[in-house]
Amino acid sequence: MILSLLVFVAAPAQAYIDPDCASVAAEGVPSDYSEQGQQDYLLNFFALATTFSPLHGPMPHEPGHGSVGMELSVIPPLSCERRLVLNYTKTEDTNKAPILPRFRMVASFAELGKVVPYMGLGYVPPVTVFGTRNVILSGEAGFGANLGGGWSVGGRGHATVMKTVAEIATPFVEGDPAVNDFYMGSTFGIDALAGKDIDGLKPYVALGFTDVSTFFYIGDDAVVSNNGTPYAGLATSVGIEVKKIKHLDLAVEYYGAPKNFVTENEVTGDVTSPGAHIHTARSRIAYRW
């Protein structure tokens, strides 16, 4: 689906380089290049691409109401500088799918005092796409409260687990037999939210913390690839819900994970640049009851 991560081993001289990246590779290895850092970035990136961001305001629905529909999340393409691995002698095929579709539902429960609790679920079934089989399961639980004047605030916790079984670390030599690998990424986090209802238009902001864990088993070599700087840092969302049409929910959102608090590499012990960040766009369309 979305993954093609690097293998942390020596590359043969004939390792394949994407023609689109040939000119970048010819410029040579940058002075700040880190093999472990490149690996960490890729491992973190695709876990961050599947986090369960709000896509709703502090109060998704009035008490006793909910919605079910589809989320579409943009998976930003990675540059050649991120795809070139093994000292710039090999490229990985990371840009296979530009969009992540996910079934999504959320329901609000009876009001407890001035607080409205809610829960949500997200799911991507194990359907083979682009030669890979993936499954993603997400959940959230939170609460919202009206402050008057259309303003509301709330909090939520969320978690996602994803797995991919496929040829993830591509062969060193073009045309070599493909061997399946196994990638698992998980994320959890907490968010504080604030929003305002303006006649059915509901802009909102969210600020929180997200943690990433990954596991990558390379089938060719029976090697487990370690993530030296797993993302543990800021997460932010800015979006707007549209509830002006009966039974129809629409939402669009900017989502960013811009700052990793982990700077010391757990594998090498070096102080490195953050192991991945992401800036992307997400949307949701749903039937509201």
N, C-alpha and C positions, 0 to 999 in steps of 0.2 A: 504494500500500500504506500507507505510514506517513508520507509526506512531503507537506508543502505549505508551501513556504518563501516568504519575502517578496522583493519586488523593490525595489531601492534607487533609486527614482525618484519624481518628484512624482506625487501622486494627484489625480484629478479630484474635483470636489465631490460627485459622485453615487456614489463608490466604495461598495461594499456592506459593511455591517456586520451580522454575525450578530445577530439579535434577542436572543440570550442574552447578548451582550456590550454591548448598547446602553447599559445603565445605567452600565457601567464606562467606556465611551467618553465618556458625557455628563459624567463627573466631570473630564474634561480630561487633558491630557498631564502625567504626573508630572514633578517638577522634575529627577529624575535620569535621565529617559528619554534613550536614545541610539539613533538609527536604526541606526548601524553595530553597536552592541552587541546590539540586538534581532536583527539579521540573523545575527551570529556565534553567538548562542545557538541559533537554529534549525538552523544548519548543523552545529554540533557535536552537538546533542542526538540527532539520529537516527543519527549514526555511533556515538555511545556506546551507543545502544539495541541495537546489533547486535554489540558486542564479543564475543569468544569467551572468556567467563569459564570458570573450571575446571569447575564442576559435578561435581567429584570431588576426592578427597583427594590427598595426595602420591604415593600408589601406586594408580592406578585399578584395577589388576588384578594378580593373581599372574603371574609370568613365563609367557609362552606363552598367556595368556588375553586376552579382550577382550569388547566389547559393541557392539551396534548398536541404535539406537532413535531416539527423538524428543525434542527439547528444546522447551519452551514458555516464552517470555520475555514478561513483562508490559511493555507500552509505556505508561508513565504518560501520562494525558491532560494537555495543556498548558492552563493557565488563560487567561482572556481577556487578562490583563496580558501574557502571552507571545504571544498570537495577534494582538493589535492592532498594526498596523504603520503606517508612513507618517504619523507624528504622530497616531496613534489615529484615522485616517480610514478604515481598512480592516481586515478580519479575514482571516486565512488558515485554511483548513480542514485543520488538522493532526491531528485526533483521529479518523481514519478506522478504524484497526485497533487493538484493545486488546491483541492477542497476536501475537507473532512465532513461528511454528513453524519448526523447523530440523531436518533429518535430521542425525544425529550418530553417529559411531563412534569408538572408541578401542581400541588394542591395545598390550599390554605385550610386550616382547621378552625374550630370554634374559638371565638375571642376569649382570652384569659385576662380579665381586667381590661387594660388598654393595649394588651399585646396580642398579636395574631401570629401563632406559630405556623410553619409550613414545612413541607418536605418535597424533594424533587428527585427524579431519576433520569439517567441518560444511558443509551445502549447502542452499540454498533455490533450487529450480529457477525458470526464468523463466515463471511462471504468472501470467496477468492476474487481478488481484484489485482490486475497487473501481475499475476503469478504469485501473490502473497495472500496468506490467510491471517486475518486479524480479528480480534474481539476486544471491545472496550466497554467497561462498565463504570458508571459514575453515579454519585449520589450527593445530595446536599440536605441540610437541615438548618432552619433559621427562624427568625422572628422579625416582625416589624411593628412599629407603633406610630399612630398618627399624632402629630404635634399641633394640628390646627393650621388653618390658612393654606391647606394643600400640602404642607410639608410632612415628611415622614423620615424616620431613621430606623435602622435595624442592624442585625448581625447574622452571619451564616458561617457554617463550616462545610467543607466539601472534600471529596476524595475521588480519585480515579485510578483504576488499574487497567493496563492495556498489555496485550501480548501479540507478537507477530512471529509466525513460523514461515520461513521463506529463505531464498538465497539473498541474504542481507549483505554480508561481506562478499563482494563480487570476486570472481576468479582473478588470480594475478595475471594470467595470460588469456587474451580474448579467444573464446572458443573452447576453453577447458570446460569439463563437466561441472554443472552446478551442484552444490551441496547445501542442503537446508541448514539455516542457523536459527537460533531462538533469541528473541529480544523481549524483555519485559520492562515496562516503565510504570512507576506509580507516583502519584502526587497527592498531597493533602494540604489543606490550608484553611485560614480563617480570614474573613473580610468584615469591615465595618462599612455600612452603606448609608447614603442620604439621598433624598429625591424630593421632587415637587410635582404635583398634579396640576397641569395647566389645561383645563378643559379637555381631558382625554389624551393629552400629550404629557408624558412622564419622563423628563430627563432625570438621570441619576449618576452618581459617582460611587466608586467602591475603592477602598484601599486596604491592603492586607498583606499577609505573609503566605508564601507557598514553598513547600519542600519537595524535592525530587529524589527518588531512588531508582536505580536501574540495574538490570542484570542482562548480560549479553554472552551467549555461548556460541562459539564459532565452530561450526560443524567440520570444516576442512581440517582443523588442527586440534579439535577437542580442547580449546583454550577458552577460559572465561576472561573477558575483557573488563578491567577495573575502571571505575569512574573516580578519578582523583579529586575532582572538585564538584561534587553533586550540588545542584542549585538549591540554595536555601536563602530566600531573600524576598524582596518587594514584589507585589503584584498589584496592578491597578486596572480599573475599568472605567470608561466613560461612555454612557449610552443613552438611548431614548426608547421608551416604549410608546406604541401607538394603540390606543384602545377607543377609537372613534367609530368603529364599525361593529355592529352586534355580532357576537360570537367569534370575532376575529382578533387575534393578538399578533402584532408585529413588533420587532425589536431589532435595532442595530447597535453595535458596540465596538469600540476600540478596546483591545486587551493588550497589556504590556507586562512583561516580567523584566524590568530594566536593570536590576541591581542584585548581584549575588553577594551575600555576606561572607561566603566561603572564599578565602583567597589563598590559603596554604594548601598545596597539593598533597593529598593524603598518600599518594603513591611515591612521588619523588621528594617530597618535603620542601619543594621550592615555593616561593611566593609568586603566584602567577596571575595573569589576567583572569577575570571571572569566566567560569566554564559555561558559557552560553547565556544568551538573553533572547527575548523575542518581542516583536511589535507586530500586531496583526489585527484583522477585522473579523467580526462574527455577526451572524444574523439569525433570527428565529421567526418562523411563521407557525401559528398554532390555532386550533379550535378551542374556544373558551366556553365553558359551561357555567 
